[in-house]
Amino acid sequence: MTAVSTTTVAWRGTEAETERLLAAVARICGCEFGPVRVRLSTCAAHQMLVEDQRAMNGLSFGKYSAARLRREEWATQTTPWQTTSND
């Protein structure tokens, strides 16, 4: 007897983000199919989509954090001993 997961994984992204995610998974898909397109094995990427809420949350968090992190990384800061006046 095999265990069946009843957990539902939710992607909290926009429709455009969903399309990009699915396209990325399709590019790296390693699923194996039989002669009549019956799935013989499921790749890790597709398995993540349906079983790993933590990974999906991490993708969503990274997506929304990336722009802010890039801004912070490349922002120039004035050090305390620098002034902007010509006094």
Contacts in CASP RR format, 6 or more apart in sequence:
PFRMAT RR
TARGET T0000
AUTHOR 0000-0000-0000
METHOD contacts of the structure
MODEL  1
MTAVSTTTVAWRGTEAETERLLAAVARICGCEFGPVRVRLSTCAAHQMLV
EDQRAMNGLSFGKYSAARLRREEWATQTTPWQTTSND
5 50 0 8 1.000
5 51 0 8 1.000
7 51 0 8 1.000
7 53 0 8 1.000
9 49 0 8 1.000
9 50 0 8 1.000
9 51 0 8 1.000
9 52 0 8 1.000
9 53 0 8 1.000
9 56 0 8 1.000
10 53 0 8 1.000
10 56 0 8 1.000
11 17 0 8 1.000
11 18 0 8 1.000
11 21 0 8 1.000
11 49 0 8 1.000
11 56 0 8 1.000
11 60 0 8 1.000
12 56 0 8 1.000
12 57 0 8 1.000
12 60 0 8 1.000
13 60 0 8 1.000
13 63 0 8 1.000
17 63 0 8 1.000
21 49 0 8 1.000
21 59 0 8 1.000
25 45 0 8 1.000
25 46 0 8 1.000
25 49 0 8 1.000
28 43 0 8 1.000
28 45 0 8 1.000
29 43 0 8 1.000
29 45 0 8 1.000
29 46 0 8 1.000
30 43 0 8 1.000
30 45 0 8 1.000
31 39 0 8 1.000
31 41 0 8 1.000
31 42 0 8 1.000
31 43 0 8 1.000
31 46 0 8 1.000
32 39 0 8 1.000
32 40 0 8 1.000
32 41 0 8 1.000
33 39 0 8 1.000
33 40 0 8 1.000
34 40 0 8 1.000
48 55 0 8 1.000
48 56 0 8 1.000
49 56 0 8 1.000
78 84 0 8 1.000
END
